[in-house]
Amino acid sequence: MVAIPAASQEQVDQLHARALELGGTDEGAPGTRVATFYGGYVRDLDGNKLCFFNMG
């Protein structure tokens, strides 16, 4: 899995949505996982798992 930091929770939402628009598959909708971690997960067209996240 590759984790990609985002500047804000809104950017996590945008990146997740764009990845799905480009043909990725949802592996976990954006949301709070623990108090300081907000992340969304996708699989790209090659099957790699990506995490867009914001720590705050």
Sequence and secondary structure as in RCSB ss.txt:
>XXXX:A:sequence
MVAIPAASQEQVDQLHARALELGGTDEGAPGTRVATFYGGYVRDLDGNKLCFFNMG
>XXXX:A:secstr
 EEEE SSHHHHHHHHHHHHHTT EEEEEEEEEETTEEEEEEE TTS EEEEEEE 
